Amino acid sequence: MRLLPALSSALVALMLASLTIGAAHVDLRAIFRDPQAMLVLLESRLPRTMAVALTGAALSVAGVLIQALVRNRFVGPDTSGTAEGAALGLLAITILWPESPLWLRMLAASLSAMMSTALFLAVIRRLPVREVMLVPIAGLVLSGVLGSVVTFIGWQTDLMQYVGTWLYSGEFSGVIAGRYELLWIAALAAGLAWFSADRFAILGLGDQVATGLGLSTAAVMRLGMAVVSVVTAMVVTTVGMIPFVGLVVPNLVARVMGDNLRASLPVVALSGAVLVLACDLLGRLVIRPYEMPAGVILGVLGAVLFLWLLHRRPAHG
């Protein structure tokens, strides 16, 4: 498989570039002789680079899972109400317990995201099976409703700055050491998907086929919802929601590799990391020395890629 070495090389190159690009000059060849450069590297550049890579990889894998759960390629964690659900949980715990510890905020966001995902699944199960495009429309409507609730509550409680950070910023400039480690939880949750890849692939064939093959569809659904919810909650809590990654990357990889989840998940993770890292680097360079949020660039690029996916016939039937 040539994609894995190529993507791995691209990721390493982008990560090295990420360590050197920024407002402060960092020469990797002289970091052991320059304490200031070492400080910038360890406290800012390295945490940011890891945060970007982990976010892209985890969101891409979460996108694969939610598409398998709903058996529709035109949904993602950011278009199914999951991100808005996580933000609603964060908003609730912030209002009810402003001094709550980080682990409790993480738990509240994860549980709320899981409930919103379960609501989305319940809604689409009532839709006509043949009306495939109603699924993403239902997801967008649910996202809009939950987003409106979050915005209304945030406005009434003077917490719009938090809401904007969770749902609309999608940027990594504030990431420093000690403020991105939650994303390792998201990466571990996404890693669980690989061990159950065959089960998710069977689930994608339909409930009747999966049950006939001896698969417990309810257990796999719960596992998938848990992984998607934890990944989304950790990303929303740490850097804000990054649009289109979980929607576009799985589709692009599927067009090249087909539906073999066990083989394609590592490629999906690497592709997501490369895409988000490239957009973050572009955001640092386009108006240098200022920065443009990676979420803005991904919003534009993701929309273009999504339109291309809609009008391009799949390579694999």
C-alpha positions as CSV (number, residue, x, y, z in Angstrom):
1,M,0.0,0.0,0.0
2,R,1.7,3.1,-1.2
3,L,-0.7,5.6,0.4
4,L,0.6,4.9,3.9
5,P,4.3,5.7,3.3
6,A,3.4,8.7,1.2
7,L,1.0,10.1,3.8
8,S,3.4,9.3,6.6
9,S,6.2,11.2,4.8
10,A,3.9,14.2,4.2
11,L,2.8,14.2,7.8
12,V,6.4,14.2,9.1
13,A,7.4,17.0,6.7
14,L,4.4,19.1,7.7
15,M,5.0,18.6,11.4
16,L,8.6,19.7,11.0
17,A,7.4,22.8,9.1
18,S,4.9,23.4,11.9
19,L,7.6,23.4,14.5
20,T,9.5,26.2,12.7
21,I,6.7,28.5,11.4
22,G,5.4,31.2,13.7
23,A,5.9,34.7,15.0
24,A,9.0,33.7,16.8
25,H,11.9,32.2,14.8
26,V,12.9,28.7,15.8
27,D,15.9,27.0,14.3
28,L,15.6,23.3,15.0
29,R,19.4,22.9,14.5
30,A,20.2,25.3,17.3
31,I,17.5,24.5,19.9
32,F,20.0,22.8,22.2
33,R,22.1,25.9,22.2
34,D,19.2,28.4,22.5
35,P,17.2,28.1,25.7
36,Q,14.6,30.6,24.4
37,A,14.0,28.5,21.2
38,M,13.7,25.3,23.3
39,L,11.1,27.0,25.5
40,V,9.0,28.1,22.5
41,L,9.4,24.6,21.0
42,L,8.3,22.7,24.0
43,E,5.6,25.1,25.4
44,S,4.0,26.2,22.1
45,R,5.1,24.7,18.8
46,L,5.2,21.0,19.7
47,P,1.9,21.0,21.7
48,R,0.2,22.9,18.8
49,T,1.6,20.5,16.2
50,M,0.4,17.5,18.1
51,A,-3.0,19.0,18.8
52,V,-3.5,19.7,15.0
53,A,-2.5,16.2,14.0
54,L,-4.6,14.5,16.7
55,T,-7.6,16.6,15.9
56,G,-7.5,15.8,12.2
57,A,-6.9,12.1,12.7
58,A,-9.6,11.7,15.4
59,L,-12.3,13.7,13.6
60,S,-11.7,11.7,10.4
61,V,-12.1,8.4,12.1
62,A,-15.2,9.7,13.9
63,G,-16.6,10.6,10.5
64,V,-16.1,7.1,9.2
65,L,-17.9,5.7,12.2
66,I,-21.0,8.0,12.1
67,Q,-21.3,7.3,8.3
68,A,-21.3,3.6,9.1
69,L,-23.8,4.0,11.8
70,V,-26.3,5.9,9.6
71,R,-25.2,4.2,6.4
72,N,-24.9,7.5,4.6
73,R,-21.7,9.1,3.3
74,F,-23.0,12.7,3.5
75,V,-22.9,13.1,7.3
76,G,-20.2,13.9,9.8
77,P,-19.8,14.9,13.4
78,D,-20.3,18.5,12.6
79,T,-23.5,17.9,10.5
80,S,-25.4,15.5,12.8
81,G,-25.8,17.6,15.9
82,T,-23.0,15.9,17.8
83,A,-20.8,19.0,18.1
84,E,-23.8,21.2,19.1
85,G,-24.7,18.6,21.7
86,A,-21.2,18.7,23.1
87,A,-21.4,22.5,23.3
88,L,-24.8,22.3,25.0
89,G,-23.3,20.0,27.7
90,L,-20.3,22.3,28.2
91,L,-22.6,25.3,28.4
92,A,-24.9,23.6,31.0
93,I,-22.0,22.6,33.3
94,T,-20.5,26.0,32.9
95,I,-23.7,27.6,34.1
96,L,-24.5,25.1,36.8
97,W,-21.0,24.7,38.2
98,P,-18.6,27.4,36.9
99,E,-15.7,26.0,39.0
100,S,-16.2,22.4,37.9
101,P,-13.0,20.4,37.2
102,L,-11.9,19.6,33.7
103,W,-12.8,15.9,33.9
104,L,-16.4,16.8,34.8
105,R,-16.7,19.2,31.8
106,M,-15.3,16.5,29.6
107,L,-17.9,14.0,30.9
108,A,-20.8,16.5,30.5
109,A,-19.8,17.2,26.9
110,S,-19.4,13.5,26.1
111,L,-22.8,12.5,27.5
112,S,-24.6,15.4,25.9
113,A,-22.9,14.7,22.5
114,M,-24.0,11.0,22.9
115,M,-27.6,12.0,23.6
116,S,-27.7,14.3,20.5
117,T,-26.2,11.6,18.3
118,A,-28.8,9.1,19.6
119,L,-31.5,11.7,18.8
120,F,-30.1,12.0,15.3
121,L,-30.2,8.2,14.8
122,A,-33.7,8.0,16.2
123,V,-34.9,10.8,13.7
124,I,-33.3,9.3,10.6
125,R,-34.8,5.8,11.4
126,R,-38.2,7.3,10.7
127,L,-37.2,8.6,7.3
128,P,-38.0,6.8,4.1
129,V,-35.2,4.4,3.3
130,R,-34.9,5.4,-0.4
131,E,-34.7,9.1,0.4
132,V,-30.9,9.1,1.0
133,M,-30.5,12.9,0.9
134,L,-33.0,13.4,3.7
135,V,-30.4,12.0,6.2
136,P,-27.9,14.9,5.8
137,I,-30.7,17.4,5.6
138,A,-32.1,16.0,8.9
139,G,-28.7,16.3,10.4
140,L,-28.3,19.9,9.3
141,V,-31.8,20.7,10.7
142,L,-30.9,19.1,14.1
143,S,-27.6,20.9,14.1
144,G,-29.3,24.2,13.4
145,V,-31.9,23.7,16.2
146,L,-29.3,22.6,18.8
147,G,-27.0,25.4,17.7
148,S,-29.8,27.9,18.1
149,V,-30.6,26.7,21.6
150,V,-26.9,27.0,22.5
151,T,-26.7,30.5,21.1
152,F,-29.8,31.6,22.8
153,I,-28.7,30.3,26.2
154,G,-25.2,31.7,25.7
155,W,-26.7,35.1,24.8
156,Q,-29.0,35.1,27.8
157,T,-26.2,34.2,30.2
158,D,-23.5,36.4,28.7
159,L,-21.4,33.4,27.6
160,M,-21.3,34.0,23.9
161,Q,-17.5,34.1,23.9
162,Y,-17.4,30.5,25.1
163,V,-20.0,29.5,22.5
164,G,-18.1,31.1,19.8
165,T,-14.9,29.3,20.9
166,W,-16.6,25.9,21.0
167,L,-18.6,26.0,17.8
168,Y,-17.2,28.6,15.4
169,S,-13.5,29.3,16.1
170,G,-11.7,26.0,15.1
171,E,-8.3,27.4,15.7
172,F,-5.1,26.3,17.4
173,S,-3.3,29.5,18.3
174,G,-4.2,29.2,22.0
175,V,-2.8,25.6,22.3
176,I,0.1,25.4,24.7
177,A,1.5,22.6,26.9
178,G,-1.1,21.6,29.4
179,R,-4.0,22.7,27.3
180,Y,-4.2,20.0,24.6
181,E,-3.8,16.7,26.4
182,L,-7.5,15.9,26.2
183,L,-7.0,15.2,22.6
184,W,-5.0,12.1,23.4
185,I,-8.2,10.7,24.9
186,A,-9.9,11.5,21.5
187,A,-7.0,9.7,19.7
188,L,-7.4,6.6,22.0
189,A,-11.1,6.6,21.4
190,A,-10.6,6.7,17.7
191,G,-8.0,4.0,18.0
192,L,-10.7,1.7,19.5
193,A,-12.5,1.9,16.1
194,W,-9.7,0.0,14.4
195,F,-10.1,-3.0,16.7
196,S,-13.8,-3.1,15.9
197,A,-13.5,-2.1,12.2
198,D,-14.9,-5.4,10.9
199,R,-18.0,-5.0,13.1
200,F,-18.7,-1.5,11.8
201,A,-18.2,-2.7,8.2
202,I,-20.8,-5.4,8.8
203,L,-23.2,-2.9,10.5
204,G,-23.0,-0.8,7.3
205,L,-24.6,-3.7,5.4
206,G,-27.9,-3.2,7.3
207,D,-29.4,-4.4,10.5
208,Q,-30.9,-7.6,9.0
209,V,-27.7,-8.7,7.4
210,A,-25.7,-7.9,10.5
211,T,-28.1,-9.7,12.8
212,G,-28.0,-12.7,10.4
213,L,-24.2,-12.8,10.7
214,G,-24.5,-13.0,14.5
215,L,-23.6,-9.3,15.2
216,S,-25.1,-7.5,18.1
217,T,-26.1,-4.3,16.3
218,A,-27.1,-2.5,19.5
219,A,-23.7,-3.1,21.1
220,V,-21.9,-1.9,18.0
221,M,-24.2,1.1,17.7
222,R,-23.4,2.0,21.4
223,L,-19.7,1.7,20.8
224,G,-19.8,3.8,17.7
225,M,-21.9,6.5,19.4
226,A,-19.4,6.5,22.4
227,V,-16.4,6.9,20.1
228,V,-17.9,9.7,18.0
229,S,-19.2,11.5,21.1
230,V,-15.9,11.4,23.0
231,V,-13.9,12.5,20.0
232,T,-16.2,15.4,19.2
233,A,-16.5,16.4,22.9
234,M,-12.7,16.5,23.3
235,V,-12.2,18.5,20.1
236,V,-14.9,21.0,21.0
237,T,-13.6,21.4,24.5
238,T,-10.0,21.9,23.4
239,V,-9.9,23.8,20.1
240,G,-13.5,24.2,18.9
241,M,-15.2,22.3,16.1
242,I,-13.3,21.9,12.9
243,P,-15.7,21.8,9.9
244,F,-15.8,19.2,7.1
245,V,-12.9,17.0,8.2
246,G,-15.1,14.1,9.3
247,L,-17.3,14.5,6.3
248,V,-14.8,15.0,3.4
249,V,-11.8,12.8,4.4
250,P,-13.7,9.5,4.7
251,N,-15.3,10.1,1.3
252,L,-12.0,10.9,-0.4
253,V,-10.3,7.8,1.0
254,A,-13.3,5.5,0.2
255,R,-13.1,6.6,-3.4
256,V,-9.5,5.3,-3.5
257,M,-9.6,2.3,-1.2
258,G,-13.3,1.2,-1.1
259,D,-15.1,0.1,2.0
260,N,-12.5,-2.1,3.7
261,L,-12.5,-0.3,7.0
262,R,-9.7,-2.2,8.6
263,A,-7.4,-1.3,5.8
264,S,-8.6,2.3,5.2
265,L,-8.9,3.6,8.8
266,P,-5.1,4.2,9.2
267,V,-5.2,6.0,5.8
268,V,-8.2,8.0,6.9
269,A,-6.5,9.1,10.2
270,L,-3.2,10.1,8.4
271,S,-5.2,11.9,5.7
272,G,-7.1,13.9,8.3
273,A,-4.0,14.8,10.1
274,V,-2.3,15.9,6.9
275,L,-5.3,18.0,5.8
276,V,-5.8,19.9,9.1
277,L,-2.0,20.4,9.5
278,A,-1.7,21.8,6.0
279,C,-4.7,24.2,6.6
280,D,-3.2,25.3,9.9
281,L,0.1,26.0,8.3
282,L,-1.6,28.0,5.5
283,G,-3.5,30.0,8.1
284,R,-0.2,31.0,9.7
285,L,1.4,32.0,6.4
286,V,-1.5,33.8,4.5
287,I,-1.5,36.9,6.6
288,R,1.8,36.5,8.4
289,P,2.7,37.5,11.1
290,Y,-1.0,37.3,12.0
291,E,-3.0,34.1,11.8
292,M,-6.2,32.9,10.1
293,P,-8.0,30.1,12.0
294,A,-7.6,26.7,10.4
295,G,-11.4,26.3,10.7
296,V,-11.9,29.2,8.3
297,I,-9.6,27.7,5.7
298,L,-11.2,24.2,6.1
299,G,-14.6,25.7,5.8
300,V,-13.8,27.1,2.3
301,L,-11.7,24.1,1.2
302,G,-14.2,21.6,2.7
303,A,-17.1,23.2,0.9
304,V,-15.3,23.0,-2.4
305,L,-14.3,19.3,-1.8
306,F,-17.9,18.5,-0.7
307,L,-19.4,19.9,-3.9
308,W,-16.8,18.0,-5.9
309,L,-17.9,14.8,-4.1
310,L,-21.5,15.4,-4.8
311,H,-20.9,15.8,-8.6
312,R,-18.2,13.2,-9.0
313,R,-19.1,9.5,-9.5
314,P,-17.5,7.2,-7.0
315,A,-14.6,5.1,-8.1
316,H,-16.0,2.1,-6.2
317,G,-19.5,0.9,-6.4
